[in-house]
Amino acid sequence: MFKYQAKDTKFHSLDPRSKFLWFSIIALLTLFLENVFVNILLIVIIFVTAKIAKVLKQAIKTTLFFIPAMFIVIFLNILLGATLIFGVVLALRLFIMISGFQVLLSTLHPSELIDALESFNLPNELSLSLSISFHFMPIVIDDIRNIYDAQRTRGLEIEGIRKIKAILPLIIPLIVISLRRAMDLAEALESKAYGSAKRTSLGRLEFKKSDYVFISLCFLILVIALIVSFR
Amino acid sequence: MIEFIEVSYDYYGQIGVKDINLKIEEGRWVSLIGANGSGKTTLLKLINGLLKPKKGDVLVDGINTKNVKTSFLSRKVGFVFQNPDYYLFSNSVLDEVMFAPRNFKSSDPRRCAKEAIDRLGLNKYVGRSPLELSEGERERVAIASVLSYKPKYILLDEPTKGMDYRRKLEFSKILMKLIEDGHTVVVASHDVEWVADNSDKIAVLHKGEIIANGPMELLSKDVILNKASLIKPQTIEICETLDLEVKCRFKEVSKECLSIKQKIQSFTR
């Protein structure tokens, strides 16, 4: 989940800024337009992109994991007096953000992510922290699963009302493991003289012909979505 | 007895284990060896129901793991994970080791915990937080926390990681004592030397399949070792160099060497 997948595809070879633009347009459209058809169109676009980038399996796996959360969103909205359509739109937004983010992170190498963030004039410390936190997500998810399994083998019941009681044996190991890993990482960075001089980059980001075509397509989608929703 | 019948498991299309047929008898030390990603941990997780087979059946004392919860199987099957930090959360080592006996409603959790702490030589750390111990010590606390409820089958994933040679010897003695007491030990390990010195049987895994299963002497076969990317244990190397019958345990090999030495001495006299 949210793990980079090294694949030889046209989408992987795009400039990281183009991929950021793709995700930004999708995120903005889903956040600002309440039209159900636009949201369905965005889902289709995300999954077609995932298919082209050969990360469809990961995208489906991640979104399926969050399906219960979507039902909770719909249920809570109905409970609080909102219409069913509004609840569905909110759930679709969650669906789009998660699946889009999954496709973005599966196709964006950590170093590409840093390069892209730095090209937006973000300080290196900030772009490195952001990149690390994005790419630590799958590791933390693995940790949660392993801690859950380890405590279950020691007889911890994690079902029904007992879930509340089970929080401490799950949360404390997760915090300890994450802190230990963060300290190891900080030491590794320091031992490689991180921060001792201004960093330079090996590769330079450059838009290719395929990027211009892709960006044009992204803007075309933006225009179509705006026409559909304001017609 | 633990029995694998035509068991296969995959992680979303990626092979975990494939067509496994294996019987693990009671009161034995069985080791699963193989390179990284060969399926050792998957096999262990299938035994205590953390993973359910996608094909075939795993039977633990006749109970199909598909039909019962992990928390039920855990009373019989203890699992020690590779990373001790997955367990530790209590304020003291004693509380940590008492955690499982309490969950399993043991009649005297404190006594069970003290016994396990004694076995693992952790007496001087009883009141200390397990989180502030060294990695080797944390590993021992994790093992004690599983031994405390005395499961019939004890599964250990890379248990010698972070242990020095002396600690490994002590740990082997603890496991041997458990086997004497009627427990069954199943170890997944890279540590071929340690495995060769202690196990009764081995199963060699390669890309999710068992390529050899039987007595320790299988570790002398180059074909198996090369396929599984393993190095021959030193004891077997010594036996082959001295043209002796293949033996895996250090004690047996040193006994053989001693008798050769005595023969040479008597001949030269």
Chai-1 contact restraints between the chains, C-beta under 6 A:
chainA,res_idxA,chainB,res_idxB,connection_type,confidence,min_distance_angstrom,max_distance_angstrom,comment,restraint_id
A,N146,B,Y86,contact,1.0,0.0,6.0,A-B,restraint_1
A,I147,B,Y86,contact,1.0,0.0,6.0,A-B,restraint_2
A,D149,B,L50,contact,1.0,0.0,6.0,A-B,restraint_3
A,A150,B,F81,contact,1.0,0.0,6.0,A-B,restraint_4
A,A150,B,Y86,contact,1.0,0.0,6.0,A-B,restraint_5
A,A150,B,Y87,contact,1.0,0.0,6.0,A-B,restraint_6
A,R152,B,T70,contact,1.0,0.0,6.0,A-B,restraint_7
A,R152,B,S71,contact,1.0,0.0,6.0,A-B,restraint_8
A,T153,B,S74,contact,1.0,0.0,6.0,A-B,restraint_9
A,T153,B,F79,contact,1.0,0.0,6.0,A-B,restraint_10
A,R154,B,F99,contact,1.0,0.0,6.0,A-B,restraint_11
A,R154,B,A100,contact,1.0,0.0,6.0,A-B,restraint_12
A,G155,B,S71,contact,1.0,0.0,6.0,A-B,restraint_13
A,G155,B,S74,contact,1.0,0.0,6.0,A-B,restraint_14
A,G155,B,A100,contact,1.0,0.0,6.0,A-B,restraint_15
A,G155,B,N103,contact,1.0,0.0,6.0,A-B,restraint_16
A,G155,B,F104,contact,1.0,0.0,6.0,A-B,restraint_17
A,L156,B,N103,contact,1.0,0.0,6.0,A-B,restraint_18
A,E157,B,S71,contact,1.0,0.0,6.0,A-B,restraint_19
A,P169,B,F89,contact,1.0,0.0,6.0,A-B,restraint_20
A,I172,B,F89,contact,1.0,0.0,6.0,A-B,restraint_21
A,P173,B,D85,contact,1.0,0.0,6.0,A-B,restraint_22
A,P173,B,Y86,contact,1.0,0.0,6.0,A-B,restraint_23
A,P173,B,F89,contact,1.0,0.0,6.0,A-B,restraint_24
A,V176,B,D85,contact,1.0,0.0,6.0,A-B,restraint_25
A,V176,B,L131,contact,1.0,0.0,6.0,A-B,restraint_26
A,I177,B,D85,contact,1.0,0.0,6.0,A-B,restraint_27
